Amino acid sequence: MRDSLAATLGEPLPGISDGLAACSHRGLRPDAGLLGRGGPGIQLAVLAYARLGLLASREAGCPGGGASSASYAYDAAGRRVRKTVSGTTVYYLYDVAGNQIAEINAGGGVNRQEIYAGGRHLATYANGGLSYHYSDWLGTERATVGPNGTSSVSICTSLPFGEMLNCTSGDPSPMHFTGKQRDAETGLDYFGARYNASSAGRFMSPDPLGGKMLNPQSLNKYVYVTDNPLNLTDPTGMYICADDPQGCRSQNDRELAKTLARLLKSKNPDVVRAAEAFGGANDDNGVTVVFGDPGKGKDGNTVHGLQGDPKHLGKLKVKDTVVFRLGIKGARLDAAVGHEGSHAADGQAVVASFNTGHPNPALNLRKYETEVRAYLNTQDILDSNGRTGAIRCLTGTCQLGAGVTPAEARTHIDSILADPQNGYGGKDKGVTSSDPGPVLYSVLPHL
């Protein structure tokens, strides 16, 4: 490794030592609790983490680590909203797309403002002046010019993982590697869901999405874009993006990444299961996500299919296409992803059972059963966001979400599914508990 990384609970990683044993290590959670950092561009320090794996504090006093201490606070969505370094506090504001647009000092004054368009960081207003940024193909900012477009304010260089960052004087913004904020007090890049150590080419806390056996590199929960930083980006610290020429910085991709990050933090295991069904954006797990028109009155739709697994002879793999309505975001997208992800997870459970050689027919759910489970996710997500949704049903429209009791939700879901206009049982036909409709896979060996 290019520099040293200390393990949690004060124990060094095998074969790695950088004198961190001399620092006071206080053990927290083993999977995301305490990491010591040191190396080129990274000040030696003890870092403590909060429950969700987000950096909570930096302790001062390690040998060679400088005297600054820091603490961080986050909102309910996991966004960093406050930072205090050596007694100086700043606050952060975000736009509806989740971009950090302002840093506010403790006195209420604006330290800097960031300007975005089309998912790109365009400019910074700071110290009474406007500066424009030019980025490379990954979104790493390389040059900054003044308002006339000609006078150079700053030129920045760095190596592939963002390490050895060097900017000429006058750099107005901390947004650097792939457009993420680099903290001067730690040298870490804030990715939203996690912090990245550029000099190690690793994240500082584990990936909550885990990995796939068919992609061994993804099993390393700390690796950055499977060690391919010249071609891939990671918009939130959650999963790899290589699904569009812009490196997964389209507005739809950014919103989906934020939604998955939120749903993975849910206390409802069915919601977490739905988010996990999508896997990573660069994992071929058989689920394809499309943004377009899922059909009249729908924010999402899943079409189930099967295919042979090319890497495992005699095994099956899902071939599902999930369509989300173009342009939806926030709680509305959360509900759609939780709903359609539940369907994807149901399909994956059937295939996994078949591949064991001892398939369980009960997992091949009927249409009514899989839709009830998905709509219960919709109810939970809308309720947790304080939102409601009106859906066509037998009585006209039925509400799900905030203010709807569990018993009312089940009644409303039954009415939604039974309405023939919704077509859950086929053209002009609904489904009910007594007439549950077809199974997920009508042609599946041994089921």
DOFIBA-598648 format. One record per residue (C-alpha): residue in one letter; x, y, z. Coordinates in pm, whole numbers, padded with zeros to 5 digits, always signed. Layout:
% DOFIBA-598648
AXYZ/...
***
This chain:
% DOFIBA-598648
M+00000+00000+00000/R+00118+00352-00065/D+00071+00452+00299/S-00045+00303+00624/L-00391+00211+00743/A-00463+00106+01099/A-00743-00134+01178/T-01033-00088+01415/L-01008-00144+01789/G-00644-00035+01794/E-00506-00346+01620/P-00280-00280+01317/L-00349-00461+00992/P-00115-00758+00935/G+00225-00647+00811/I+00143-00277+00841/S+00281-00040+01100/D+00318+00337+01117/G+00351+00407+01484/L-00021+00435+01549/A+00009+00219+01858/A+00142+00528+02033/C-00194+00699+01981/S-00488+00645+02212/H-00729+00409+02032/R-01085+00387+02160/G-01272+00093+02008/L-01614+00144+01853/R-01788-00083+01602/P-01544-00328+01438/D-01692-00279+01091/A-01683+00102+01088/G-01550+00230+01413/L-01197+00363+01430/L-00926+00401+01170/G-00590+00568+01200/R-00455+00742+00892/G-00115+00861+00790/G+00082+00905+00470/P+00160+01153+00193/G-00098+01430+00208/I-00280+01266+00500/Q-00215+01382+00855/L-00173+01106+01112/A-00484+01100+01329/V-00737+00885+01509/L-01076+00895+01337/A-01397+00796+01515/Y-01707+00695+01321/A-02080+00728+01380/R-02341+00453+01356/L-02380+00469+00978/G-02007+00461+00909/L-01980+00837+00861/L-01686+01023+01012/A-01778+01170+01350/S-01451+01320+01472/R-01079+01359+01425/E-00869+01352+01741/A-00563+01576+01768/G-00242+01479+01941/C-00104+01188+01738/P+00270+01212+01664/G+00313+01419+01349/G-00059+01464+01315/G-00094+01834+01381/A-00291+02005+01654/S-00630+02045+01486/S-00928+01846+01606/A-01258+01819+01418/S-01614+01698+01457/Y-01892+01645+01205/A-02273+01635+01213/Y-02523+01491+00961/D-02892+01528+00890/A-03151+01249+00869/A-03058+01183+00504/G-02692+01132+00599/R-02575+01462+00449/R-02302+01646+00633/V-02451+01972+00761/R-02194+02093+01013/K-01817+02080+01057/T-01612+02214+01347/V-01234+02236+01314/S-01027+02363+01610/G-01330+02548+01746/T-01440+02707+01416/T-01781+02588+01293/V-01929+02604+00945/Y-02266+02485+00813/Y-02358+02341+00472/L-02669+02395+00259/Y-02787+02166-00021/D-03013+02204-00324/V-03297+01964-00409/A-03055+01745-00608/G-02832+01702-00304/N-02549+01926-00426/Q-02369+02127-00160/I-02440+02487-00262/A-02318+02697+00029/E-02086+02703+00326/I-02213+02929+00606/N-02002+03052+00896/A-02117+03061+01259/G-02210+03427+01226/G-02452+03353+00940/G-02226+03490+00668/V-02160+03306+00343/N-01804+03176+00304/R-01862+03041-00046/Q-02140+02940-00284/E-02124+02660-00540/I-02316+02670-00870/Y-02434+02354-01049/A-02611+02285-01379/G-02694+01953-01539/G-02530+01768-01252/R-02199+01948-01310/H-02011+02183-01080/L-01972+02499-01287/A-01858+02782-01064/T-01778+02911-00716/Y-01860+03250-00566/A-01620+03333-00283/N-01435+03636-00148/G-01651+03865-00359/G-01552+03700-00686/L-01689+03441-00929/S-01466+03161-01059/Y-01544+02901-01328/H-01420+02541-01313/Y-01297+02307-01588/S-01303+01932-01517/D-01162+01619-01680/W-01368+01324-01803/L-01417+01196-01446/G-01534+01528-01306/T-01206+01605-01127/E-01150+01979-01144/R-00829+02073-01319/A-00845+02444-01391/T-01025+02749-01253/V-01057+03081-01436/G-01191+03423-01348/P-01520+03576-01464/N-01368+03696-01792/G-01285+03334-01879/T-00919+03400-01946/S-00733+03486-01626/S-00617+03169-01448/V-00710+03146-01081/S-00584+02795-01009/I-00441+02485-01180/C-00472+02150-01000/T-00286+01824-01061/S-00322+01483-00898/L-00258+01114-00959/P-00525+00857-01064/F-00681+00799-00720/G-00677+01172-00648/E-00361+01145-00441/M-00080+01404-00437/L-00328+01684-00510/N-00146+02009-00579/C-00321+02335-00664/T-00165+02669-00740/S-00252+02956-00509/G-00596+03108-00510/D-00797+02786-00532/P-01149+02907-00433/S-01321+02571-00378/P-01246+02245-00192/M-01432+02042-00459/H-01164+01836-00632/F-01138+01460-00695/T-01442+01364-00911/G-01603+01683-00781/K-01602+01576-00414/Q-01504+01799-00123/R-01157+01742+00021/D-01121+01827+00389/A-00796+02006+00471/E-00798+01879+00830/T-00797+01509+00732/G-00704+01499+00365/L-01013+01281+00306/D-01270+01325+00029/Y-01634+01343+00143/F-01842+01124-00091/G-02176+01152+00088/A-02215+00793+00209/R-01848+00746+00299/Y-01510+00917+00313/N-01232+00825+00069/A-00856+00825+00138/S-00698+00910-00196/S-00342+00825-00092/A-00451+00469-00006/G-00701+00436-00291/R-00952+00311-00035/F-01265+00419+00146/M-01239+00466+00520/S-01550+00263+00608/P-01705-00048+00448/D-01944-00052+00156/P-02296-00125+00290/L-02388-00284-00043/G-02124-00555-00007/G-02016-00734-00324/K-02079-01019-00565/M-01898-01354-00580/L-01880-01323-00960/N-01681-01001-00920/P-01418-01078-00653/Q-01282-00723-00651/S-01622-00601-00530/L-01590-00821-00218/N-01331-00578-00084/K-01562-00345+00109/Y-01305-00064+00114/V-01186-00068-00249/Y-01244+00237-00468/V-01413+00150-00803/T-01243-00193-00812/D-00907-00018-00856/N-01003+00131-01192/P-01008+00507-01119/L-00924+00619-01472/N-01248+00484-01616/L-01498+00457-01331/T-01645+00691-01073/D-01840+00642-00751/P-02102+00917-00707/T-02182+00854-00340/G-01933+00600-00209/M-02193+00326-00257/Y-02128+00159-00592/I-01943+00182-00922/C-02084+00381-01215/A-01996+00300-01572/D-02340+00305-01727/D-02319+00627-01928/P-02056+00837-02107/Q-02069+01098-01830/G-01944+00854-01566/C-02285+00818-01400/R-02330+01186-01328/S-02661+01221-01510/Q-02939+01358-01291/N-03128+01026-01300/D-02822+00828-01191/R-02745+01072-00912/E-03101+01056-00781/L-03105+00674-00794/A-02775+00657-00603/K-02914+00885-00332/T-03234+00681-00310/L-03047+00352-00267/A-02828+00509+00001/R-03138+00625+00191/L-03325+00296+00160/L-03025+00093+00279/K-03046+00285+00608/S-03412+00193+00661/K-03513+00011+00978/N-03754-00199+00771/P-03572-00515+00653/D-03805-00547+00352/V-03705-00199+00234/V-03336-00282+00277/R-03394-00609+00088/A-03548-00413-00199/A-03252-00174-00222/E-03000-00460-00210/A-03177-00630-00503/F-03034-00369-00741/G-02678-00457-00647/G-02411-00219-00769/A-02442-00013-01085/N-02150-00204-01239/D-02259-00550-01124/D-02428-00772-01381/N-02680-00933-01147/G-02949-00955-01415/V-03138-00638-01318/T-03143-00361-01577/V-03265-00014-01478/V-03420+00215-01737/F-03556+00569-01700/G-03857+00632-01923/D-04232+00570-01922/P-04341+00270-01709/G-04704+00310-01810/K-04999+00534-01734/G-05039+00611-01366/K-04720+00429-01265/D-04385+00551-01132/G-04224+00212-01189/N-04272-00125-01354/T-04078-00452-01343/V-04075-00714-01619/H-03946-01050-01498/G-03744-01285-01715/L-03496-01571-01688/Q-03166-01650-01852/G-02895-01910-01823/D-02601-01808-01608/P-02306-01803-01850/K-02058-01851-01566/H-02236-02141-01398/L-02350-02426-01624/G-02697-02550-01537/K-02777-02246-01323/L-03032-01973-01383/K-03012-01598-01349/V-03286-01334-01343/K-03330-01109-01643/D-03542-00829-01501/T-03599-00487-01652/V-03709-00213-01411/V-03843+00109-01563/F-03870+00423-01351/R-04058+00731-01462/L-03817+00985-01602/G-03763+01286-01377/I-03909+01162-01047/K-03696+01213-00736/G-03704+01242-00359/A-03970+01049-00167/R-04153+00966-00488/L-03847+00792-00635/D-03774+00629-00298/A-04121+00474-00299/A-04086+00355-00659/V-03744+00200-00596/G-03865+00031-00276/H-04167-00107-00461/E-03992-00235-00774/G-03689-00351-00576/S-03922-00575-00378/H-04033-00739-00703/A-03672-00784-00812/A-03585-00941-00476/D-03881-01179-00503/G-03756-01295-00843/Q-03401-01338-00716/A-03528-01551-00426/V-03700-01790-00669/V-03389-01826-00884/A-03159-01868-00583/S-03385-02145-00454/F-03380-02321-00791/N-03002-02301-00811/T-02961-02485-00479/G-03103-02798-00641/H-03383-02806-00383/P-03628-02540-00506/N-03899-02408-00277/P-04225-02363-00474/A-04362-02130-00204/L-04111-01863-00312/N-04266-01844-00660/L-04521-01590-00542/R-04855-01513-00700/K-04917-01166-00839/Y-05129-01068-00539/E-04863-01180-00292/T-04571-01001-00455/E-04772-00681-00503/V-04889-00673-00141/R-04530-00700-00025/A-04420-00426-00264/Y-04705-00191-00168/L-04625-00238+00201/N-04281-00100+00115/T-04450+00192-00060/Q-04658+00257+00253/D-04355+00242+00484/I-04135+00469+00269/L-04402+00734+00215/D-04492+00727+00584/S-04128+00764+00695/N-04094+01065+00463/G-04416+01224+00589/R-04565+01200+00241/T-04882+01051+00095/G-04968+00908-00243/A-05307+00875-00411/I-05355+00558-00618/R-05653+00453-00825/C-05863+00183-00652/L-06214+00037-00642/T-06348+00332-00442/G-06188+00596-00666/T-05851+00682-00509/C-05682+00528-00208/Q-05419+00695+00008/L-05094+00538+00123/G-04830+00697+00345/A-04841+00939+00636/G-05151+00917+00853/V-05259+00579+00716/T-05274+00305+00979/P-05140-00045+00902/A-05493-00186+00890/E-05607+00095+00657/A-05303+00038+00438/R-05388-00330+00387/T-05747-00240+00301/H-05632+00023+00053/I-05375-00212-00105/D-05642-00480-00153/S-05867-00222-00320/I-05582-00105-00548/L-05501-00461-00657/A-05865-00559-00708/D-05941-00262-00934/P-05965-00408-01289/Q-05854-00075-01437/N-05512-00126-01279/G-05476-00458-01463/Y-05283-00652-01201/G-05453-00975-01310/G-05421-00902-01679/K-05622-00679-01910/D-05925-00537-01725/K-05876-00777-01436/G-05765-00735-01076/V-05619-00977-00823/T-05739-01067-00474/S-05641-01305-00197/S-05891-01558-00330/D-05795-01501-00693/P-05422-01417-00663/G-05330-01431-01030/P-05030-01595-01197/V-04698-01688-01036/L-04381-01488-01098/Y-04234-01753-01330/S-04480-01978-01509/V-04199-02178-01674/L-03935-02283-01424/P-03796-02636-01402/H-03907-02840-01099/L-04145-02574-00967/
***
